Amino acid sequence: MNKMFINGVYVSASSGENISVLSPETGLEIAQIPRGMSADVDSAVAAARSAFNGEWGKKTATERGRILTKICELTLRDIDELAAIESEDTGKPLELAKADIKALARYFEFYGGAADKIHGETIPYLDGYSVSIVKEPCGVVAHIIPWNYPAQMLGRTIAPALTMGNTCVVKPAEEACLTSLRFAALTLEAGLPKGALNIVTGYGAEAGAALSSHSGINMLTFTGSPVVGRMIQESTANNHVRCVLELGGKCPQVVFGDANLDKAVPGIVNGILQNSGQTCSAGSRVLVEKKIYNEFVSRLSEMFNSSKVGPSNSSPTCGPIITRKQFEFVSNCVNDALSRDIPVIGKGKICSTANVNGNYVAPIAFGPVKPDDFLAKEEVFGPVLSVLTFESEEEAIELANSTEYGLVAGVWTENGARQIRVSKGIECGQVFINCYGAGGGVELPFGGVRKSGYGREKGLQALNEFCETKTVVNSYS
């Protein structure tokens, strides 16, 4: 039996109730987790407040950095165990799960090294005054993280928060939280004080809602759907708690006639099939200049037709959809497109060893798709690619900006001036030129505009989200 982690101790839910965790590969129960409620959230927030006012709050930046660096070392030490848990919990191929654990460790390495290098400022002011700008921690930070990258998202949110001296209460997705619970023990081993990190498991409508509306938190980070993001904002607004929200995307990859297709096509395929398309920044729609459409589609078709989805031990291109609910949504989107006779460019295969009760969706690419079609507008969050065409640079930019989202974009062209014009014209938080994702670099500030949310995670810029700015004016005359 797995237990939640509060004040440095693994505990059951106050209600005594549990939630079944199902395997994405077989549909069978692989674990149970506590069904946390408001009472458990109260305990976690109280523990975080005590640690903030006590031992963790008294640590110097150098001491915090050393502890975070130690967490990185212990994570890498136990990478095989953590990756196995992550793979079973999410259905990811083992190598992809291992890459996620490396990324989790990297967050603590990067931010651990930054802890004592975040400095304030002085402002030249009136004669007889000394003015300082000081960065201080927010206090207790709540983190509600999704099921698609549970290990990575844990590091992405709590590492910068802890770096700045905050304490954390995490509500992971009930569908995928086993790695987070095992990881919690490593933080204690590394020297993180009790209460600095707390993990409350449970349903979003219960534990998540109790956390977002709690008067004891000072800030909240959330990654998920725009609909839930709006609910989170409404909940935190009652207590004037600010948020960082990452709410998904319908990210365009723009391919011009002069693009290097030997490089572009594999990059585009990986951009949608990586993690079975269950990525907010997945390049789920491709905008192709009409004059190269046939050549592009021919190459894309070959790669999609050779792709396969299956259990982690079958060395698949991608694994199953993590939740049954999302599997049914993705399947319905595909079947709807097929029923409307949208042309299929290419389709992968489901491995013969895949369990019939698993959440397997064969990778599929559609095109040409009309600009106003559902497949071109809305996030499917699965291995489903939409291909559209354009004839001019202006039309390409207009199509890229034609959804409500604005998270990431890819631009494929050898024309340097066009690279600048198009990257400037697309409204989003990240633009990749002749590449996509760039390894998901921890160093790269990440976040969106419009329906994709606001605030920035990753990179040094994320640290500004987890602190308050205080101006100190001293009259010495």
N, C-alpha and C positions, 0 to 999 in steps of 0.2 A: 504494500500500500504506500503510495506516494503521499507526502504531507506538504502543506504550505510552510513558508519560512517567515517567521515573525520574531523580531528581537533576538536573532541568532539561534533560534530553536525551531526544529521541525514540529509542527502541530497539526492536529485535525481541525476541521471546521467546527465552530461553536455549535452549529446545528447538528453535527454528527452525520450529515448527509454527504454523499459522494457523487461524482460524475464519471461515467464511463468514457474512456479514451479509445477510439476505434482506429484500427490500422487502415490507412488509405489503400493498401495493397490487397487486403483480404476482407475488410469490413468487420473483422472480429475484434473483440475487446483485447487490448494489450496492457491496459493499466486503469487505475481509478485515481481520481484526484479529489481533494476536498471541495465541496460546494460552499465557497465563501460567501458570507452575507455582510450586512452593514456592521455587525458587531466585530467581525474579523478585520474589516477595514479600519474601524475605530482603533483597534489594538495596534495595527500596523502603523497608522499615522501617529499614534501616541509614542510608539517606540522610535519612529523616525525623528519626532520632535525632541525626544529625550537625548538621542545621539547627537542631534544638531546643536542642542544647548550644552552638551557634555563633551564626551571624549573626541568625537569626530570634529566637532566645531572648534576644538582647541588645537587640532593638528596644524602644523605649519604647512605651507604649500610644498615644501621639500619632502616632508613626511608623507603627505598625501600621494605625491608622485611616486615615491618608493613603494608604497603599498599597491598602487595601481600597476606598476611595473611587475611586481611580484605576482599579481593576479594573471598577468600575461604569461609569465613563465610557467605557472601551474596549469594554465589552460593548455599550453602546448605540451606539457608533460603528459596530460591525460587526454590528448587529442583523439586517440583511437576509441577510447570509451565514450567520449562525448559525441564523436561523429556517429558511432553506432546507435546511440540513443536518438540523435537527430534524424538519422536515416529511417529508423523504424517509426518514429513519431510522425514524420512528414511524408514518407515515401520517396524522398530524394535518393538518387543514386549515391552510393557511399562516397565516391570521390567528390561529388558536389557538396555533400554534407561535411566532408573533411575541409573543403575550401571555406565553408561557412564558419567552421570552428577556428580556422586560421584567421579569418576576418574578425571574429569575436576577440581573439587574442590581440590582433593588431590595433583595435580600438584602444585597448588598455595600454599598449606600448606607446602609441602616438600621444594620447592624452596624458599618460603618466609622465612622459618627457616634457610636456608643455606646462605642467602644473606650476612650476616655480618661474615661469617665463612670461606670465601675464602680468603686466605692470600698469600702474596708473599714469597720470599725467599731471603736469603743473601748468597753470595758465598765468601768463604775465598780466597783471591787473593794475589797479590804482596804487599809487605810492603808499606804503604802509600796510599793504595787504599781501598775504600769501594764500594762493588758491590751489588746492589739490583736487584731482578727480580720482576717486577710489572705486574699485570694483569689489563688490561684496556678494556673497552667495544669496540666492533667493530664500532658501530655507528648506522646506519639505517639498520635493518635486514628485508628482504623480506621473506614472508612465503606463499608458495602455497600448500594448503592442500586438501586432497581427500574427496570423498563423503562417504566412508564406515564407518568412525568414526569421523564425523565432530566436535563433542564436545570434545572428547578425544584429537584429533589431535591439536585442537586449544590450549588446555592447554599444551600439550607435547612440542609444539614449542615456544609459546610466553612466557610461565612462566620462563624458564631458560634464555631466551633472556633478558627479563625485569629485572630479578634478577641481571644480570651482568651490568645493566645500559644502555642497548641498547633501542632503540625505534623500533616500529614494523609497517609494512604494510602487511596486510593479504589479499590474494586473495583466498577465499574459493571456493570449487566446486560449480558451478551454480546449480547443482542438489540438494544440501543439505547445505544451509547456514543460515537457519532461526534462529537456536539456537545461532550461532555466533553473529548475528545482535542484538538479544535480550540481549545477555550476555554483549555486549559492554557498555550498559547503567550501568550495575553493576560496571564496572571498574571506571566510573566517580564517582559513589556514594561512592566507596571505597577511592577515593582521587587520582586516577591516573590522572596526568595532561593531559590537552587537547593535542592531537597530539602524545602522547606516544604510543597509539594504534589506528590504522586506518584500516578499513575494506572496501575493494573495491570489489564489486560484478561484475560479468560479465563472458564472455566466456574466456576459456583458450587461444585461438588463438588471442584474442584481449587484454583484461586486463592482463591476465597472461603473454603474450608475452611482453607487454609493461613494466611490472614490472621486469621480468627477465633480460631485456636488458637495464634497466634504469641506467644511469651513476651516479645517486645519492644514490644507495644502496651500502652497504659495505659487505654484506653477504647474502646468500639465503639458505633456507631450502625447500626441495621438497620431497613429497611422492607421488608416482604414478608409471606409467609403465616405463620399461627400454627405450622404444622408446622416450617417452616424456622427460625422464631424460637426454637422450643424447642431445636432442634439448635444454634443459635448460643449460646444460654444455657449449654448443657451444655459446649460447646467453650471458651467464655471462662471458665467457672467453674474450669477446671483451673488457670488462672493468676490467679484472683481478679480478673479484669478486669470492671468494671461496664459495663452496657449501657443504652442508650436504645432501646426497641423500639416500633415502630408496626406493628401486625400486622393491619390491616384492620378491616372493620366490616360490619354489616347495619343500616344507619342508618335509623331511623324518621322519617317526617314525619307528624305528628299533626294532623288537620284537624277542627276542631270546627264545629258547626252555624252559629255566628256568624262564621265566617271570611270574609274578603273574597276570594271565588273569582277575581275579576278579577286579583288579585295572586298568590293562592296557586297556581293551576293552572300559569301560566307558570314560576313559581319551582320548582315540583315537577318539571315536565318538564325544565327545564334542569339540575336537580339530579341527574337520572339519565342524560340524554343527553350532557351535557358530557363530552368526551373519551371518547365511546362507552361510558360507564359504567365505564371503567377507572380508577376513583378510589376509594380506600379510604373516603372520606367520602361517596360517592354516596348519595343518598337513595333506596335501592333498594326500600323497602317503605313504603307509604302506609296509614295508619290513618285511616279516615274515619268520622265519626259517621253512624250508619245513616240518620238522617232526611234527610240531604242526599246520600246515596250516588248516587241516580239523576242528580241535577243535576251532581254532581262528575264522574261517569263520562262523561256526555254531553260535557262540556267537554274532559276529558282525551282522550277518543276522537278528537275533532276535531284536537287538536294532534298526537297520535301518528300519525294517518292522513296528515297533511300533512308528516311528517318524511321525510327521505331520507338515505341513507348512500351514500358514493361516494368517488372519488379527490379529492385536495385541490384540483384545478383545476376541480371541478364545483360549487363553493360548497355543499357538503353540510351537513346538520344535524350530522352526525358522520362520522368516517372509519372505516377498518377496525380490526379488532382487531389489536394489534401483533404477536402471535406466533401461529404456526399451532397450537401446542398449546392456547393459550387459546381460539382460534377454535373448535377442535373441542369443547372443554369447554362453551363457551357454547351452541354449536349443539346439543349433546346435551341440555343442560338445557331448551332451548326445545322440542326434539322430544319429550322425555319429558313435559313439561307438556301439549303438544298431544295426545299419545297417551292421556293420562289425562283428556282432555276438560275441562281447566280452561278456563273461558270466556276468550276474547280480547276485551279492551276496545278495543284499537286496535293497528294495525301499520303501520309505515312502509314505504318502498319502497327498493329498491336501484337506483341510477342505471343507466341503460342503458349508460353509458360505463365502468362498473366492469369491471375485468378478471376473468374467470371464475376465475382462480387467486388472486385477492385474498382477504383474510380479512374478507369483508363479512357482517355480521349485521344484518338489518333490525330497527330498534327495535320492541319489542313490550311491551304491557302486559296483564297477566292479572288477572282479578278476578271475583267475590270469591275470594280464596285462603284456605284454611283455616289457622288459626294454627300447626298442627303440620306443615304441608307443607314440603318442602325449599325451595321458593321463598320461604317466609316466614322460614326459619331460617338458611340458608347463603348465603355470599357467592358470587354468580355472576360478578361482575366483567365485566359487559357491559351493553348497552343493554336490560336486561330489568327491568321494574317489576312489583311485586306489590302489589295493593290488597286490604286487609282492612277489616272493619267493626267498630265498637264502639258501645255504647249509653250508657256512663257514663264520667265522668272517671276513676274508679278502674280501670275495665276498660282504658281507653286507656293508663294508666301501666303496668298489668300487662303488656299486650301489648308496649309499647315496651321493657320490660325482659325479654322472654321469650326472647331469644337469649343466646348466650354472649358476645356482643360488647358494647362500650360505647364508641363513638368519638364520633359526632356525632348530634344530633337536631334536628328542626325542629318548631316548635309554631305553629299557625296559629289564632289566636283574637283577638277584640277585647276580651275580658274580662281586665282587668288583674290581678285577683286570681287567676284561673285561670292566667294566664301564669306567675305566681310559683310557684303550687302545682305545676304540671306540670313546669316547668323544674327545680324542686327534686326532684321525684319520680323523674325519669328519670336512670338511672345511666349517665353518659357524661362525656367530657372537654369537649365543647362543646355548647351549646344556642343555636339561632337562633330568634328570635321574629318571626314575620311576615316572614321572609326566610330565605335558605339560602345558606351559603357566604360571603356578604358580600364577594365579590371575592377570597377566599382570603388576606385581609390578613396580611402579614408580621408585623404588630404583635401578632397574636392568638395566645396560647399554644395549642399543639395537641398532642393525645395522647389516649390512651384508658385505659380500665380493663378489668379482666377479660381476656378473650381478645384484646382489641384492643391489649394491650401496656401499657407503663408508661414514665414519664419524659415530659418535655415538650420539644417543639421550637417554634421561632418565638417572637417576642416577646422581651422582655428576660429572661423567665424561663428561656429556653433557655440563656442564658449561665451560669446556675448549674450546668447539667449538665456544662459543659465546664471546670470549675475544681475545685480542691480548697480546702477551708477549713482554714486553719492558725491556731491560737491561740498568740499570743506573750505570755508573762507575764514582766514585767521587775520585779525587786526593786531599788528605788533607795534604800532606807532605809539 
